[in-house]
Amino acid sequence: MKRCVAVRRVGPIAIVALFSLLVVHATPARAGTAFDGPQAAGATFGAGAVAGMICWTLELGTQDRWRIEEEVEQRDDDFERTGWYGQLAGAYVLEFIDEGEEADRLQEVFPGPVDFELDSRHSGGIRVAVGRRCHERLAVEVEVEWIAPYEGSLDSADKSKLRDIQIAPVASTVNAKGYLLTGRIQPYLLAGVGVLSVSTESKNTADNKGGTKRTGQLAVRGGGGVDFYLNRNWVLNFGVDYLYSATNLEYLDFLTVSTGVQYRF
């Protein structure tokens, strides 16, 4: 009993401490400038620190209730209980990219008019999340989403510089999940903020030589889904959300449809 209560206290404190430490070391964002990687990280972990503190406060406020329930026989249907969880999901990802904007950006590297075109806007991905449900209606999680690379081609004024382009995004966000119901079927709404890291690799089609450029920017995520409890610990998840790159890559957004499995401790 005492051990469970201690874990509940230490867990949220550890989350807040980690987020706060990263905020201190991250470069602060400046108004009127596009967020680069460090600035986006600062904003992300600042939001994470606030979310963690709210989560911790709510959990402390309901701690007496859970202590009383732990003193009786464990329920098989306490799906709304507080505690940690991990989730793994596969995703279908539809990209919303403005090819004209991307061509303008590439023109900074390749002098003269350029024409950029994607081979496909459809891709897949893998999502991993670790979070804590700190209230029957609220959970806070850290999620990382790897998206399979998108491929395209660049045609410049100098035909000798015709290139193949590959764009590989990775999104890391801190999400808050609000549950509308607390039974076996639990629909929820989700909002998050994080960093979108994009690796752009280009190769000359003539000699296969090229290079890689990496950028990072602030991103926001919004959507919803439903958790279906198979039993006390195992949960099936279905979700739909939109990832919006909110700063220097405003034209690079993603719609993600995911399904996966969650384990609640």
N, C-alpha and C positions, 0 to 999 in steps of 0.2 A: 504494500500500500504506500509506504513512505517513499519507496524507490520510484513508483509511478508518478507521484506528485513532484519529486525532484526532477525527473525527466521533463515533465511539463514546464517547470520553471526554467530549467537550463536551456532547453531547446529554443524557445523564442528569444531568450537573451543572446544566445550564440548567433542567431540570424541577424538580430539588430546590430550586434558588435561587428560582424563581418561586413555588413552593408556600410556601417558608419566608417570603418577603417578604409574601405575602398573610396568612399566619398572624400575623405581627407586627402588621399593621395592622387585623386583624379583631378585633371585640369578643369577649373570652373568654366562654365559656358558664359560667353559674352553676348549681350543682346545685339542683334543686327548682323551676326556672323553665322555662317553655316557651321553646324556641329561637326567636328571631326571625331575620330575614334575616342580619344581621352575625354573630350567634352561630353559626348554621348554617354560614356561610361559613368561620368560624374552624375549626370541627370538620372540615369537608370538606377544607380545604387542609392541616390538620394530618395527616389520614389520607393525603392525597396526598404530603406530604413524606416520611412514613414509607415508603409504598409505593415512591416514587421512589428512596429510599436503599437499600431492599432490592433493587430492580431493578438499580441501579447496582452494588451489591456483587456480585450474581450474575454480572453481565456482566463485571466486572473479573476475577472468578475463573475464567471460561472464555475469557478473551481469547486466551491462548496457543493454545488449540485452534483458534479461528477464524482466527488469523494463519497457522497451518500450512495450513489448508484453502484459504486465499486464495492461497497460493503455488503451488497446483496449478491445473489447468484448472477453470474455473467449472462447477459441477454444475447440471443442469436440475431436479434433484429435492431440492435442499437446502431443503425446506419448513420445516424447524425452525430455520433460521438467524436470527440477531439482526438487527434493523433496524427502521426506521420504517414505519408504514402509515397509510393513511387509509380511512375507510369511510363509505358513504352507504347508507341503508336506508329503506324504507317500512314502516309498521307499522299493524296493527289493534290498537286499544286498547279494552279493556273496563273501565269504571269501577265501582269498588265504593265507593259513597258512602252514608252513613247520612242519609237525607233528614230524619229527625227531628233529628239533631245539627245539620244545616245550618239547619233552621228555628229551632232554639234560638239559633244564632249570629246569624241575621238579626233575631231578636226584639230584640236589643240596639239595632238601628237603627230598627225599626218597632214602636212600643209596642203592647201587646196581643197576643193569640194570632195566630200566623201559621201557614200551611200551605204547605210547599214541595214541589214535585214536578218531577222531571226528565222532559223529553220523551223522551229516549233515553239509554241507558247505553253505546251503541256509538259509536266515533269512529275517526279515523285519525290518523296522525302521521308525522313525518319525523325521522330520527335521523342525526346526524353525529358521527363519532368520529375522533380522532387519537391514535395510541399508538405505543409502542415495545415490540417483543419483545426482552427482554433476556436470555432464557434459552430453551432449547428447550421448557421446560415452563411458562413464565410470560411474561405481557405485562401492561403497565400502560397505561391509556388514559384520556383525558378525553372524555366523551360529553355531547352536548346533544340533548334530545328535545323537539320542539315537538308539542303535542297539539292537534288541532282542537277548538274550543270546544264545550262541552256547554251545551245550552239547557234552561231550565226556567221555571216560573212560581211566583209568590208571591201567595198570597191572604191578606190581612190582615183584621182585624176591621173596619177602615174600608175599604169597597169602593172608595172613590175612590183608594186607594193600591195597587190591584191592579197588580202589576209583572211584567215579563218579566225573567228572570235569565240571564246568560251567563257561564259559568265557563271561563277559558282557562288551562290549566296549561303550564308549561315546567319540565323537570327537567334539571339539570346535575349530573353525578356523575363521580367518579373511580373507575374500575373496575379490579379485578385479575382476570385471566383465567388459569385453570390448565388446561393442555392434557393430556388423558388419553392421546392418541396423537400421533405426530409425522409420519405419512405423508401421503399425498395427502388422506385424509379425517381430520379432526382434531376430535373432540368435545371440548368444554370446559365447565368450570364457571365461573360469574361471580359476583363479589360487589363491591358498590360502596357509596359513601356520597356524599351531595351535598345540594344545595339544591333544594327544590321551590317554585317561584314561581307564585302563583295570582293572576290578575286577575279580579275579579268585577264585572261591569257590570250595572247594573239600570236599567230604563226604566219610567216610569209609562205604562200602556196608554192612559190618557186623553189626556195631553198630550205623550207621548214624551220627557219630561224625566227625567233621571236622573244617575247618577254612577258612578265607578269606584273600587274599593278593591283595593289590591294587598297581598298578604301573602307572607312567605317563611318556610320552616321546614325543619328537617332531614329528610332522606329517606334510606332505605336501599334498595338494590336487590339482588336475588338471583335466580339462574336459571342457564341454560345454553344450549348450542346446538351447532352443528357448522359448521366451515369445510371447504369442498370446493375444492381447488386445481385450477383449469383449466390453469394452467401455473405457471411460477416466480413470476410477478408478480400474476396476476389470481386472485381468490378469490371464490367464492359463499358467502354466509353465511345461515344460518337460526338464529333464536334465540327463546327464550321466557323472560320474566322478570317478576318481580312487584316493583312499586315501592310501598313502604310509607312513608307520611308519619308519622314517628316521634314527633312532638311535638304542637304545638298544633292540628294538623288530623289527628288520628288516624283520622278516619272517611273520609278522602279517599285511596283507594288505587287502583292501576291494574295490570291484567294486560296485558302487551304481547307480541304475536306479530309478529316482524319478519323480513323477508327483504331482502337487499341485496347489494352488491358491495364488495369490498375490493381496494385496490391496495397491494402490498408493494414498497418501494423496495430 
